[in-house]
Amino acid sequence: MDIARQLDPHVKRLAGEPLGALVRAGGGRDAALQWQAGPIALDARHQRLDADAMNALFALADGAGFDDARKALFAGDVVNPTEGRPALHAALRDASALKDRDYAARIEAARARTAAFARACQGADAPGGKPVTRIINIGIGGSDLGPRLVYSAMKAFRREGVDLRFVSNLDPADLEDAVEGADPETTLVCVTSKSFTTSETLMNARAAKAWLAANLGEDGANARMAAATAAPGKAEGFGIAPARIFPFEEGVGGRYSFWSAAGLCLEIALGPDVFARILEGARQIDEHFATAPAKDNLPLAKALIDVWNRAGRGLLARCVAAYSTRLELLPAYLQQLEMESLGKPVRLDGSALPAHSGGQLVWGGKGSDVQHSFFQWLHQGVDEVPVDFIAVKTLYTSDDERAKALGANLVAQSAALLDGHEGEGALAAHKTLPGGRASSVIMLERLDPEGLGALIALHEHKVFCEGLVYGLNPFDQWGVELGKLLTNDLLKGNHSRFDAASLDLARLFRL
Ligand SMILES: O=P(O)(O)OC[C@H]1O[C@H](O)[C@H](O)[C@@H](O)[C@@H]1O
């Protein structure tokens, strides 16, 4: 399917018109570019799109087999054929649609076990015999970004008296910061690694265990180590007691994993009830995604808008500006979710993807801060980059004048991107903002556990739909393997794959 060719007539038709005029034309356009699912509204009226172009996009999804594909996802079919796996993240929210009842039973049993452990950590049954006050999650990539985002976003829902810290980087400062002020007696180190082979995580886990052992001895250290992994045998081999190994399924992708035992640190820090509410919010979006007709389907619509900008209009990047301090880690989270899922060179059949297809370059930050840093580039730089404004309605409609002003900033930026401004006087050319730059608003009703779960699930399903339309596999990530191999070679002193320039660099690092 040549996506660009199918979209081209619409792209050409809409390219000539000033975006402001298109937006103000109204008519059926307003209804065709707004969607609602549970607590989330998507307003795409500031996109260079209209009802006819949307119809062409929905036809792409239909042609790619949208209905069968979503059924296959929820049924637990192998939707990740290059690794021979299903994608079970939605089943972690509700396993009832899974064909394989063994999976469903294992997922439900695993949930009960992590919840019981999280409760035990609150009292005398905690690993060290006293309530846990510090959790140190050691993990990287999907085993870090999800828990980090959720912990940050759910600040208002944290349990009192527990502090969760994250160690992902090999810079020893990461662990130093994480143990700062911690009482080893009441610390739990949670090693989160799907594969339990990731070298950063294993090195940091050894260092954390050494810190515990230096304070409490070997037995005391062992008692305070837990693991969440899809390779329980490897965690046991590392020295973690089976009673504190919490497995999850191979079919749960790393960047889709915090809903599983990989969210153990969250379940302890937020409590099992809050954690269950996050799952419930995601489940509501799952239900919407599974059942809403294509044209009303918010994750599908969002995916198609991103396909429109990337494959139709040839725009490489998308900016995510979250107008909420609590959601400031969302851009980093989406960067992994989208770029690791959709940064692929080929379709499922191995044929090459054309230029301007696959994932967008996702980047962003926290509004209104970023208005004072990179928004200059968005307004006057020579490239157009569509912006997703992530908004939290109840924040801006509170009585606090600052919160209200934060909302005003969002609306103002969206308007400035749309219409720009004609500069005047001697510096007119410098003061002119061209406008005509697309943006969307993703409005969350409120930032509570259900809302957060819904927001994340929306993006997971959006990525699934983009993978479907492009015909690629969003669930593998072969591209990250080479760097791991080369690092291991260097650490073992095997220089056979390196050229002179790389070896000069290696010598500088005493490798
Ligand atoms: O959870 P782990 O197996 O330790 O993997 C951690 C991360 O590293 C890998 O290289 C992948 O790029 C990520 O998708 C994954 O989340």
The ligand as an SDF file (V2000), in Angstrom:
LIG
                    3D

 16 16  0  0  0  0  0  0  0  0999 V2000
   13.8440   -4.9850   30.9540 O   0  0  0  0  0  0  0  0  0  0  0  0
   15.1380   -5.3020   30.3080 P   0  0  0  0  0  0  0  0  0  0  0  0
   15.1690   -6.6670   29.7130 O   0  0  0  0  0  0  0  0  0  0  0  0
   16.2730   -5.0650   31.2730 O   0  0  0  0  0  0  0  0  0  0  0  0
   15.3260   -4.3170   29.1070 O   0  0  0  0  0  0  0  0  0  0  0  0
   15.4290   -2.9420   29.2730 C   0  0  0  0  0  0  0  0  0  0  0  0
   15.3310   -2.2100   27.9520 C   0  0  0  0  0  0  0  0  0  0  0  0
   16.4740   -2.4630   27.1770 O   0  0  0  0  0  0  0  0  0  0  0  0
   16.3680   -2.9980   25.8740 C   0  0  0  0  0  0  0  0  0  0  0  0
   17.5900   -2.8370   25.2370 O   0  0  0  0  0  0  0  0  0  0  0  0
   15.2630   -2.4070   25.0450 C   0  0  0  0  0  0  0  0  0  0  0  0
   15.7320   -1.4240   24.1770 O   0  0  0  0  0  0  0  0  0  0  0  0
   14.1340   -1.8660   25.8500 C   0  0  0  0  0  0  0  0  0  0  0  0
   12.9440   -2.1000   25.1530 O   0  0  0  0  0  0  0  0  0  0  0  0
   14.0430   -2.4850   27.2040 C   0  0  0  0  0  0  0  0  0  0  0  0
   12.9560   -1.9620   27.9070 O   0  0  0  0  0  0  0  0  0  0  0  0
  1  2  2  0
  2  3  1  0
  2  4  1  0
  2  5  1  0
  5  6  1  0
  6  7  1  0
  7  8  1  0
  7 15  1  0
  8  9  1  0
  9 10  1  0
  9 11  1  0
 11 12  1  0
 11 13  1  0
 13 14  1  0
 13 15  1  0
 15 16  1  0
M  END
$$$$
